[in-house]
Amino acid sequence: MKKIYLSLVAGAGLLFSLTSTTLAQGDYPTLSQVNQRLQAISGSGSPAKLTSLTKTEGGKDIWVLKVGTGDLDNKPAIAVVGGIEGFHVLSVELALQFAEKLVNEHAAKLENTTFYIFPNMSPDAYEQYHASLKYERRGNAAKIDHDRDGMVSEDGYEDLNKDGMITMMRVESPLGDYIPHEKDPRVLVKADRSKGQKGSYMMFPESRDKDKDGSFGEDLAEGIAFNKSLTYKFPIFEPLAGDFAASQVETRVLLDYLFDQWNIFAFVSFSSSNNLSAPLKYNAADARKRILTSMLDKDVAINSMVSGIYNETVNQKAFNQTNQGTEGDFFQWAYFHFARMSFSTPGWWAPEVKDADGKSVGNAEANFLAWAEQEGVNDVFVPWTSIDHPDFPGQKVEVGGIKPFAMYNPPFSKVSEIADEHTAFILKLADMQPKLEFLNVKTEKLGNGLTRITADLFNNSPLPTHSQLGERSRWLRKVRVDISKDADDLVAGEKKQLIRSIGAFEKASVSWIVKGGGNVDIKAGAAHTGFATLNVKL
């Protein structure tokens, strides 16, 4: 069988390789290979420290790489998160390659920025990519009664055509809601009754109605989905979400870990949410609600600026542009409940394909199949094949559709270029982090042993020190200014001052009147902004 070699470079510069057999999608690594590469990244002499935060119900590690030099906890940090959806194996590889490239090619960036890299938040589900039965799994290994009928996982998927994959099944029926897509009849779309269209197919996941309740594949042999179990707009009573927010150990340990990291100023998530190809829109009414459902206007402006940088850095243009996210997801939690700027991208999507008349196909699945044909990417579709289905006696039932993982994960040969571009983007974002400097420092003798000290604390960055939402949040600390003089020697001005926020390329002026002579030390900043220091001779 064809083999590939995954190069692994340890922090000390040791180069070695792993082999793996080719799989249908290319060669995304197994969990074992991911773990070996993480160990290599954090080897002897490396600036990366690897920690297992916990083990999942399935016994898999939830890893974090803390990468940096010097005082890691007191300089701005970016958190990079992969494996947010278990079927999105590309996201794990992008986070992993970012870590490898950061340590081995961009060590100078670590002087000013700390990086927290969570390569795979869904390892139980990720494992399904390499299983004998392939399907796009989201849930972990917890035993859950999704349909709340007192039985666990009694009505999951079933490989009816015995091809080792779970796709879809279509049933010819005048009661159906689906019709073939006009430009690609392999794809079924909902009939538009406003246009007089009548459905001719019912659509279900490849499965049987084992509990005879009229539903198919509603009690899956998988547990809770990480990206549906967080606290923002938690989707209560929905399958894969859990009985309450953050019910799973992997979710809790991540949140606990993040709440201890005061220095994070931004998140980059590889997920189905997308506010980088195009920024989210501001909705004034939603931004005034007691429970916000729109980013605030100044934060939308930041999103727009960063989106522009992303599109300059990443060549591929998205077929589907913005995606606000879904209830209980991580992307929205990072902004609405953690008050940091949150940026997310799938990392890859099939580019828009137009027909001979320059018109878009208009449907994501049809567009993907057109792209695959255009690019010569084969083996992405299971042809519709008739089967005998015990739940539909005497009816025509066919199994087929786009193969699992194909739409969301490009051929592995494309991943290196994608990872290079996204690494470049994250490093550009790091270069934009808040940077505090003291400017226009003045001392003025007032007589009687008194001196007035004035200075401007300048944020030399295109990003503000705080997101607009972060100004309201206790989880983003204010900029603190301390002067070394004793309180009794301060005639005017506070020994400790708090500044709510300093805008992009803006300043905050500080001043004191102090008694006595000698030197005075002034320090200003917060963990997520870094610190500026000043020594003044009186």
Secondary structure, DSSP 4 states (H G I P E B T S, - for coil): --EEEEEEE-TT--EEEEEEE-BTTB-PPPHHHHHHHHHHHT-TT-SEEEEEEEE-TTS-EEEEEEE-SSSGGGS-EEEEE--SSTT-HHHHHHHHHHHHHHHHH-GGGGGT-EEEEE--S-HHHHGGGGSSSB----B-S----TT-SS-SS-B-B--TT-SSB--EEEEE-TT--EEE-SS-TTSEEE--GGGT----EEEEESB--TT-SS-SS-B-S---BGGG-SSTT--TT-TTT-SSTT-SHHHHHHHHHHHT-TTEEEEEEESS-BSSSSPPPP-HHHHTSSS--S--HHHHHHHHHHHHHHHHH--PPPSS--B---TT-HHHIIIIIT-SEEEEE-S--PPP-B-TTS-B--SHHHHHHHHHHHHT--S-EEEEEEE--TTSTTS-EEEEEEPTTTTTS--GGGHHHHHHHHHHHHHHHHHTS--EEEEEEEEEEEETTEEEEEEEEEE-SSS-SS-TTGGG-TTSPPEEEEESS-GGGEEES-SEEEE----TT-EEEEEEEEES-SEEEEEEEETTTEEEEEEEE-
